[in-house]
Amino acid sequence: MPKLKVVEFQTVSYCNSDCLICPWSQLKKHATLKYMDEKTWSNLLF
């Protein structure tokens, strides 16, 4: 298994872009706007 070079965290479950490669246009029909809570964010920081 190759080593990870990049990790991305999504802190908000919303995007107003309409990128062709992104599945958000289909996902937003089933998702609600949510924010990552501060405790989770703190746990992600190394």
Phi and psi in degrees as GROMACS dihedral restraints (atoms count N, CA, C in turn):
[ dihedral_restraints ]
;  ai    aj    ak    al  type     phi  dphi    fc
    3     4     5     6     1   -71.1    20    10
    4     5     6     7     1   151.7    20    10
    6     7     8     9     1   -72.3    20    10
    7     8     9    10     1   145.9    20    10
    9    10    11    12     1   -72.3    20    10
   10    11    12    13     1   137.8    20    10
   12    13    14    15     1  -104.5    20    10
   13    14    15    16     1   -27.2    20    10
   15    16    17    18     1  -142.7    20    10
   16    17    18    19     1   140.8    20    10
   18    19    20    21     1  -130.2    20    10
   19    20    21    22     1   134.8    20    10
   21    22    23    24     1  -120.5    20    10
   22    23    24    25     1   132.6    20    10
   24    25    26    27     1  -108.5    20    10
   25    26    27    28     1   130.9    20    10
   27    28    29    30     1   -94.3    20    10
   28    29    30    31     1   111.9    20    10
   30    31    32    33     1   -91.3    20    10
   31    32    33    34     1   -13.8    20    10
   33    34    35    36     1  -137.0    20    10
   34    35    36    37     1   136.0    20    10
   36    37    38    39     1   -91.8    20    10
   37    38    39    40     1    56.2    20    10
   39    40    41    42     1  -155.7    20    10
   40    41    42    43     1   147.0    20    10
   42    43    44    45     1  -150.5    20    10
   43    44    45    46     1   135.5    20    10
   45    46    47    48     1  -102.4    20    10
   46    47    48    49     1     9.2    20    10
   48    49    50    51     1   -84.6    20    10
   49    50    51    52     1   170.2    20    10
   51    52    53    54     1  -136.2    20    10
   52    53    54    55     1    56.0    20    10
   54    55    56    57     1   -68.5    20    10
   55    56    57    58     1   138.5    20    10
   57    58    59    60     1   -64.7    20    10
   58    59    60    61     1   -32.5    20    10
   60    61    62    63     1   -86.1    20    10
   61    62    63    64     1    -7.6    20    10
   63    64    65    66     1   -94.8    20    10
   64    65    66    67     1   136.3    20    10
   66    67    68    69     1   -81.6    20    10
   67    68    69    70     1     3.3    20    10
   69    70    71    72     1   -57.2    20    10
   70    71    72    73     1   -36.2    20    10
   72    73    74    75     1   -59.0    20    10
   73    74    75    76     1   -30.8    20    10
   75    76    77    78     1   -86.4    20    10
   76    77    78    79     1   -35.7    20    10
   78    79    80    81     1   -71.1    20    10
   79    80    81    82     1   -33.7    20    10
   81    82    83    84     1   -64.1    20    10
   82    83    84    85     1   -19.3    20    10
   84    85    86    87     1   -68.3    20    10
   85    86    87    88     1   -21.9    20    10
   87    88    89    90     1  -116.9    20    10
   88    89    90    91     1     0.9    20    10
   90    91    92    93     1  -115.8    20    10
   91    92    93    94     1   153.9    20    10
   93    94    95    96     1  -110.9    20    10
   94    95    96    97     1   158.7    20    10
   96    97    98    99     1   -68.5    20    10
   97    98    99   100     1   122.4    20    10
   99   100   101   102     1  -137.5    20    10
  100   101   102   103     1   152.5    20    10
  102   103   104   105     1  -118.7    20    10
  103   104   105   106     1   146.2    20    10
  105   106   107   108     1   -69.6    20    10
  106   107   108   109     1   130.8    20    10
  108   109   110   111     1   -74.4    20    10
  109   110   111   112     1   160.7    20    10
  111   112   113   114     1   -63.7    20    10
  112   113   114   115     1   -34.4    20    10
  114   115   116   117     1   -64.0    20    10
  115   116   117   118     1   -45.3    20    10
  117   118   119   120     1   -62.3    20    10
  118   119   120   121     1   -45.6    20    10
  120   121   122   123     1   -58.5    20    10
  121   122   123   124     1   -44.4    20    10
  123   124   125   126     1   -62.1    20    10
  124   125   126   127     1   -36.8    20    10
  126   127   128   129     1   -69.7    20    10
  127   128   129   130     1   -24.3    20    10
  129   130   131   132     1   -78.2    20    10
  130   131   132   133     1   -26.8    20    10
  132   133   134   135     1   -70.1    20    10
  133   134   135   136     1   134.2    20    10
